């Protein structure tokens, strides 16, 4: 449910949580992203959203339904920052968010690269081809990052693919693994433990600390999985290893898909 009034909650002695609702919702998340964008535009001298009293912000972390703001208490106090944020709140109602990019993730499904795809098939009475077609036929909104660097919390997975997490999580899952857990899908950005059902793997680097942009997509963008075969997988992996792979992006158009 979206709140009638935005909540401002203290977070320790140097943080404030701006909470817009209590559920995963596209409309709620749009408001989170609008507030985030409005604050990032504070340093633009001609910005209509500029609020002179808003200062001392160190970092911001958008989530499904809220925005966590860390600030320097020496520069600005809690009551001052809340007052400044409320001023911005009145300005974001008609804000138009920029057109999102689509980050295209080439994915090899099944076999050794997706050892749990049979579980998804059995749970949902689908063939492997149907699982792949459904999973790769949707654009997934990036609501937030968390868990590990670059791990995207995505929205929009088809309910026909819903599958419970593993009863016993794996100690180590390879970065690039594509999985399903409940009503969510996602990509393991680095090697880590995890309990998602693995249905495929991408040869690209979702997160690379040595890259100029360690994470190539951002909150508010979309991810699209593109089915590839073993030969293309190996070709992409070789290019990634040599740092010559050209990552794929598209612009989302609600009527025509990718353009």
Buried (B, 14 or more C-beta within 10 A) or exposed (E): EEEEEBEBEEBEEBBBBBBBBBEBBEEBBBBBBBBBBBBEBBEEEEEEBBBEEBBBBEEBBBBBBBBBBBBEBEEBEBEBBBBBBEBBBEBBEEBEEEEBBBBBBBBBBBEEBBBBBBBBBEBBEBEBEBBBEBBBEBBBBBBBBEBBBBBBBBBBBBEEBBBEBBEEEBEEBBBBBBBBBEBBBBBBBBEBEBBBBBBBBBBBBBBBEEEEEBBBBBBBBBBBBEBBEEEBBEBBBEBBEEEEBEBBBBEBEEEEEBE
